[in-house]
Protein backbone atom coordinates (compact mmCIF):
# COMPACT_ATOMS: atom_id res chain seq x y z
CA UNK A 1 0.00 0.00 0.00
CA UNK A 2 1.32 3.42 -0.96
CA UNK A 3 1.34 6.25 1.55
CA UNK A 4 -1.37 8.86 0.75
CA UNK A 5 1.24 11.61 0.72
CA UNK A 6 3.06 9.85 -2.15
CA UNK A 7 -0.06 9.87 -4.30
CA UNK A 8 -0.50 13.60 -3.72
CA UNK A 9 3.16 14.41 -4.43
CA UNK A 10 3.17 12.33 -7.62
CA UNK A 11 0.04 14.19 -8.81
CA UNK A 12 1.75 17.54 -8.14
CA UNK A 13 4.84 16.37 -10.06
CA UNK A 14 2.68 15.36 -13.04
CA UNK A 15 0.94 18.76 -13.04
CA UNK A 16 4.26 20.62 -12.84
CA UNK A 17 5.79 18.50 -15.61
CA UNK A 18 2.80 19.32 -17.83
CA UNK A 19 3.25 23.01 -17.07
CA UNK A 20 7.00 22.76 -17.71
CA UNK A 21 6.76 20.86 -21.00
CA UNK A 22 3.50 22.23 -22.48
CA UNK A 23 2.27 25.52 -21.01
CA UNK A 24 5.54 27.33 -20.27
CA UNK A 25 7.09 26.74 -23.72
CA UNK A 26 3.94 28.24 -25.27
CA UNK A 27 4.11 31.24 -22.91
CA UNK A 28 7.81 31.72 -23.72
CA UNK A 29 7.14 31.51 -27.44
CA UNK A 30 4.28 34.01 -27.23
CA UNK A 31 6.34 36.41 -25.10
CA UNK A 32 9.31 36.11 -27.45
CA UNK A 33 7.01 37.13 -30.29
CA UNK A 34 6.52 40.51 -28.62
CA UNK A 35 9.98 41.66 -29.63
CA UNK A 36 13.08 42.72 -27.67
CA UNK A 37 13.68 40.10 -24.97
CA UNK A 38 15.89 42.39 -22.87
CA UNK A 39 12.89 44.53 -21.88
CA UNK A 40 10.15 41.91 -22.06
CA UNK A 41 8.52 41.43 -18.64
CA UNK A 42 6.29 38.57 -19.83
CA UNK A 43 9.33 36.66 -21.08
CA UNK A 44 11.26 37.27 -17.85
CA UNK A 45 8.27 36.14 -15.76
CA UNK A 46 7.88 32.96 -17.82
CA UNK A 47 11.63 32.22 -17.53
CA UNK A 48 11.49 32.78 -13.75
CA UNK A 49 8.47 30.45 -13.49
CA UNK A 50 10.29 27.87 -15.61
CA UNK A 51 13.26 27.95 -13.21
CA UNK A 52 10.95 27.63 -10.21
CA UNK A 53 9.00 24.71 -11.73
CA UNK A 54 12.23 22.91 -12.67
CA UNK A 55 13.61 23.15 -9.12
CA UNK A 56 10.24 22.26 -7.54
CA UNK A 57 10.02 19.11 -9.68
CA UNK A 58 13.52 18.08 -8.58
CA UNK A 59 12.66 18.78 -4.93
CA UNK A 60 9.42 16.77 -5.09
CA UNK A 61 11.06 13.86 -6.91
CA UNK A 62 13.71 13.73 -4.17
CA UNK A 63 11.02 13.71 -1.49
CA UNK A 64 9.09 10.95 -3.31
CA UNK A 65 12.29 8.86 -3.36
CA UNK A 66 12.71 9.39 0.40
CA UNK A 67 9.09 8.62 1.23
CA UNK A 68 9.04 5.59 -1.09
CA UNK A 69 11.41 3.90 1.35
CA UNK A 70 8.66 3.92 4.00
CA UNK A 71 6.83 0.65 4.07
CA UNK A 72 3.41 0.78 5.72
CA UNK A 73 3.96 -2.69 7.18
CA UNK A 74 7.12 -1.47 8.94
CA UNK A 75 5.23 1.27 10.82
CA UNK A 76 4.96 0.15 14.46
CA UNK A 77 1.63 -1.19 15.71
CA UNK A 78 1.91 -0.26 19.38
CA UNK A 79 3.67 3.11 19.63
CA UNK A 80 3.19 6.62 18.21
CA UNK A 81 4.38 6.74 14.61
CA UNK A 82 3.28 8.12 11.25
CA UNK A 83 -0.50 7.99 10.90
CA UNK A 84 -1.20 7.70 14.63
CA UNK A 85 -4.01 9.61 16.30
CA UNK A 86 -2.85 10.51 19.80
CA UNK A 87 -4.90 11.96 22.66
CA UNK A 88 -2.82 13.78 25.24
CA UNK A 89 -3.59 15.69 28.41
CA UNK A 90 -1.52 18.58 29.69
CA UNK A 91 -0.75 19.44 33.34
CA UNK A 92 -4.10 21.25 33.65
CA UNK A 93 -6.03 18.19 32.42
CA UNK A 94 -6.82 19.79 29.06
CA UNK A 95 -7.10 17.13 26.34
CA UNK A 96 -5.85 17.57 22.80
CA UNK A 97 -5.92 15.10 19.90
CA UNK A 98 -3.15 15.08 17.30
CA UNK A 99 -2.69 13.13 14.11
CA UNK A 100 0.96 12.51 13.29
CA UNK A 101 1.75 13.14 9.60
CA UNK A 102 4.64 14.01 7.29
CA UNK A 103 5.43 17.75 6.94
CA UNK A 104 3.80 17.86 3.49
CA UNK A 105 0.46 16.76 4.95
CA UNK A 106 0.16 19.10 7.95
CA UNK A 107 -3.20 20.76 8.41
CA UNK A 108 -3.24 22.35 11.86
CA UNK A 109 -6.96 23.08 11.62
CA UNK A 110 -7.57 19.32 11.42
CA UNK A 111 -5.22 18.59 14.34
CA UNK A 112 -2.45 17.27 12.13
CA UNK A 113 1.11 17.83 13.27
CA UNK A 114 4.39 16.91 11.66
CA UNK A 115 6.61 14.07 12.78
CA UNK A 116 9.38 16.65 12.86
CA UNK A 117 7.55 19.24 14.99
CA UNK A 118 8.66 19.54 18.63
CA UNK A 119 5.59 17.73 19.94
CA UNK A 120 5.69 15.20 17.09
CA UNK A 121 9.31 14.33 17.90
CA UNK A 122 8.50 14.09 21.62
CA UNK A 123 5.57 11.71 21.03
CA UNK A 124 7.35 9.46 18.54
CA UNK A 125 7.76 5.86 19.76
CA UNK A 126 5.80 6.53 22.96
CA UNK A 127 2.70 4.66 24.13
CA UNK A 128 -0.35 5.14 26.36
CA UNK A 129 0.63 6.27 29.86
CA UNK A 130 3.94 7.80 28.79
CA UNK A 131 4.67 11.42 29.65
CA UNK A 132 6.54 13.73 27.31
CA UNK A 133 8.03 17.13 27.91
CA UNK A 134 7.89 19.64 25.08
CA UNK A 135 9.58 23.03 24.82
CA UNK A 136 6.95 25.47 23.52
CA UNK A 137 7.22 29.21 22.91
CA UNK A 138 5.47 29.73 26.27
CA UNK A 139 7.83 27.37 28.13
CA UNK A 140 8.06 23.67 28.86
CA UNK A 141 4.83 21.69 28.86
CA UNK A 142 4.24 18.14 29.98
CA UNK A 143 1.74 15.89 28.26
CA UNK A 144 0.56 12.40 29.12
CA UNK A 145 -0.63 10.09 26.36
CA UNK A 146 -4.14 8.95 27.28
CA UNK A 147 -5.20 7.25 24.04
CA UNK A 148 -3.42 5.98 20.95
CA UNK A 149 -4.78 4.72 17.66
CA UNK A 150 -2.01 3.75 15.27
CA UNK A 151 -2.38 3.84 11.50
CA UNK A 152 -3.05 0.10 11.61
CA UNK A 153 -5.84 0.45 14.19
CA UNK A 154 -7.43 3.19 12.10
CA UNK A 155 -7.22 1.13 8.89
CA UNK A 156 -8.92 -1.78 10.63
CA UNK A 157 -11.98 0.33 11.29
CA UNK A 158 -11.29 1.65 14.76
CA UNK A 159 -11.91 5.34 15.23
C-alpha positions in Angstrom: 0.0 0.0 0.0 1.3 3.4 -1.0 1.3 6.2 1.6 -1.4 8.9 0.7 1.2 11.6 0.7 3.1 9.9 -2.2 -0.1 9.9 -4.3 -0.5 13.6 -3.7 3.2 14.4 -4.4 3.2 12.3 -7.6 0.0 14.2 -8.8 1.7 17.5 -8.1 4.8 16.4 -10.1 2.7 15.4 -13.0 0.9 18.8 -13.0 4.3 20.6 -12.8 5.8 18.5 -15.6 2.8 19.3 -17.8 3.2 23.0 -17.1 7.0 22.8 -17.7 6.8 20.9 -21.0 3.5 22.2 -22.5 2.3 25.5 -21.0 5.5 27.3 -20.3 7.1 26.7 -23.7 3.9 28.2 -25.3 4.1 31.2 -22.9 7.8 31.7 -23.7 7.1 31.5 -27.4 4.3 34.0 -27.2 6.3 36.4 -25.1 9.3 36.1 -27.5 7.0 37.1 -30.3 6.5 40.5 -28.6 10.0 41.7 -29.6 13.1 42.7 -27.7 13.7 40.1 -25.0 15.9 42.4 -22.9 12.9 44.5 -21.9 10.2 41.9 -22.1 8.5 41.4 -18.6 6.3 38.6 -19.8 9.3 36.7 -21.1 11.3 37.3 -17.8 8.3 36.1 -15.8 7.9 33.0 -17.8 11.6 32.2 -17.5 11.5 32.8 -13.7 8.5 30.5 -13.5 10.3 27.9 -15.6 13.3 27.9 -13.2 10.9 27.6 -10.2 9.0 24.7 -11.7 12.2 22.9 -12.7 13.6 23.2 -9.1 10.2 22.3 -7.5 10.0 19.1 -9.7 13.5 18.1 -8.6 12.7 18.8 -4.9 9.4 16.8 -5.1 11.1 13.9 -6.9 13.7 13.7 -4.2 11.0 13.7 -1.5 9.1 11.0 -3.3 12.3 8.9 -3.4 12.7 9.4 0.4 9.1 8.6 1.2 9.0 5.6 -1.1 11.4 3.9 1.4 8.7 3.9 4.0 6.8 0.7 4.1 3.4 0.8 5.7 4.0 -2.7 7.2 7.1 -1.5 8.9 5.2 1.3 10.8 5.0 0.1 14.5 1.6 -1.2 15.7 1.9 -0.3 19.4 3.7 3.1 19.6 3.2 6.6 18.2 4.4 6.7 14.6 3.3 8.1 11.3 -0.5 8.0 10.9 -1.2 7.7 14.6 -4.0 9.6 16.3 -2.8 10.5 19.8 -4.9 12.0 22.7 -2.8 13.8 25.2 -3.6 15.7 28.4 -1.5 18.6 29.7 -0.7 19.4 33.3 -4.1 21.2 33.7 -6.0 18.2 32.4 -6.8 19.8 29.1 -7.1 17.1 26.3 -5.8 17.6 22.8 -5.9 15.1 19.9 -3.2 15.1 17.3 -2.7 13.1 14.1 1.0 12.5 13.3 1.8 13.1 9.6 4.6 14.0 7.3 5.4 17.7 6.9 3.8 17.9 3.5 0.5 16.8 5.0 0.2 19.1 7.9 -3.2 20.8 8.4 -3.2 22.3 11.9 -7.0 23.1 11.6 -7.6 19.3 11.4 -5.2 18.6 14.3 -2.4 17.3 12.1 1.1 17.8 13.3 4.4 16.9 11.7 6.6 14.1 12.8 9.4 16.6 12.9 7.5 19.2 15.0 8.7 19.5 18.6 5.6 17.7 19.9 5.7 15.2 17.1 9.3 14.3 17.9 8.5 14.1 21.6 5.6 11.7 21.0 7.3 9.5 18.5 7.8 5.9 19.8 5.8 6.5 23.0 2.7 4.7 24.1 -0.4 5.1 26.4 0.6 6.3 29.9 3.9 7.8 28.8 4.7 11.4 29.7 6.5 13.7 27.3 8.0 17.1 27.9 7.9 19.6 25.1 9.6 23.0 24.8 7.0 25.5 23.5 7.2 29.2 22.9 5.5 29.7 26.3 7.8 27.4 28.1 8.1 23.7 28.9 4.8 21.7 28.9 4.2 18.1 30.0 1.7 15.9 28.3 0.6 12.4 29.1 -0.6 10.1 26.4 -4.1 8.9 27.3 -5.2 7.3 24.0 -3.4 6.0 20.9 -4.8 4.7 17.7 -2.0 3.8 15.3 -2.4 3.8 11.5 -3.1 0.1 11.6 -5.8 0.5 14.2 -7.4 3.2 12.1 -7.2 1.1 8.9 -8.9 -1.8 10.6 -12.0 0.3 11.3 -11.3 1.6 14.8 -11.9 5.3 15.2 
